[in-house]
Amino acid sequence: MKSKWKITATSAAIFFGGSFRTSLGDPWFQNLARPNWLTFEFLIPFIWIFIWVCVTISAILVWEKSSRENKPWLLMILYAVLGILTAIYSPVVVALKSLMGGLVVGAMATLLVYILAILVRPILPKASLLLIPYMLWGPIGTYLTWVLIKLNPQSLQ
């Protein structure tokens, strides 16, 4: 199997593995108070799909750009960790009913995507550019989780 299909399959497995427990249908999460400016919540799943595709393509490009003898295993591990952190956000929030856990996971993933962008830029600037959607959305999602905590202090009990 070609490398790009292996990376795509791994990415899809992580994505769908984390999707087993989303906030979309969870009554506890749906009943949380939301900020008035959150008028685009219905777009969030589509935003994440787009980000996920960009990150997957970035990983494929980095892998394929590297020489046969010098494959970037550490970078692939970082891509996988980023995927896992992203995928476990909803299960942490929903299954554990922990907005604080979601805040920590979201902040860690956001920090990691910036580090990954810096590390892959010398290999292939285009791969780094594909991480920009995550670098833009990560802080928004993390901030939104923090706002949810502030609007729902009962959720910290």
N, C-alpha and C positions, 0 to 999 in steps of 0.2 A: 504494500500500500504506500502511495506517495506521501511524503512528509506533510504536505499541505492538508491532505485528507485526515491524517492522524491528528494534526493540530486542530482541525475543524471538529472532528469527532470528540476529542477531549474537551474542547470548548463547549460543544453542545451538551455533553454529558454533565459538565459542571453547571451550565445554565439551567438545564431542565431538572437536574438534581436539586438545585436551590429553589426551583419554582413549585415544588410540591406543596409548599406552605406559604402562600402569598397573603398579602394584606387585603387583596381585592374583595374577598368574600367573608372576611373575618368580622363578626359583629362587634367584638371589643374594639378593634382598630377603627372600624367604620363609625363608631359612636364617639370617638375622640373629637374634642373641639379642634377646629382648624382656623388658621389665620384667614382674614377676609381676602387677602391678595392671592390665595391659592385657588385660582379660577381655572387652572390648567391641569388639575389632578388626573383627569381622564387621559391626558397625553403621556403621563409618566411611563406606562409600560412600553409605549412606542419609542420614547426617548431612550430607555434602557436597551431595547432591542438594537437600535441604531448604534449606541455606544458599544454594545457587545460585539457587533459585527466589525466595527472599526478596530477594536482591540484584537480580535481574532486575526484580521487581515494584517495588522501590525506585527503580530507574533510570526505569522507565516512569512512575511517579507524579511524579517530579521533572520529567521532560520535559513531561508533560501539565499540570502545575501552572504552569509558566513561561509567560509571555506569548508571543504569536506573534512579536513583534519581539525578544524577549530570551531566546532559547533558550540553555540552559546547556551550551554545547559543551565548555567546560573540564571540567565535571563529568562529562559523558558520556565524555570521554577518560579521566578518572580511573576511572570504572566499568570501562571497557575494559581499562585497565592492571591494575586489580585482578583482572579476569577472566583476563587473560593470565598474571599472576603465579601465580594459583591453578592454572590449567590446566597450567603448565609444571613444577609441583612434581614430579609423578610422573615425567615424562620426564627431568628433571634427575637425580633420584635413581636411576632405573632404567637409563636409557640411558648416563648418565655414571658410574653407580655412585658417586654423590657425595652422601652424607648431609650433608656440609658445605654443598654447593651447595643442597640442600633446606632446610637451616636458614636460609641467607641469603634464599632466595626466600620461605620461609614468614614470616620475620620482616619482610621488606619488605611483604608483602601484609597482614600483621596491622597494621603501622604505618599503611599506607595506608587501611585500612578505618576506623580511628579518625579519621583526618584527614577522610575522606569523610563520616563521620557528623556531624562538627562543621560541615562546609561545607553539608550539605544540610538541617540542622535549621532554619535560618531560612526556607528555602523551604517545607518541609513536614515537620513533626516526625514524622509517621507514616512517612515514607521513612527517616528516621534510625533510628526504632525497628526497622524491618525489617533493619537492619544489625547489630542486637544478637546474633543467633545467630552471625554471623561474629566479632563482637568477643569473644564468649565462647569459641568453638571455636579461633580463631586462636592464642591463647596456649597452649592445650592441645596443639594439633598441633605448634607450634613447640617446646614443652617436650619433647614425645614424641620429636621428631627429635633434640634435644640428648641425651636419655637414650639413644637408639639409638646415637649417636656414642660415648657413654661406655661402653656395654655392648659395643661392637664396635670397639675401637680399630684393629683390622686393616683396617677399612673406609676408614681415612684414607690408606692407602698408595697 
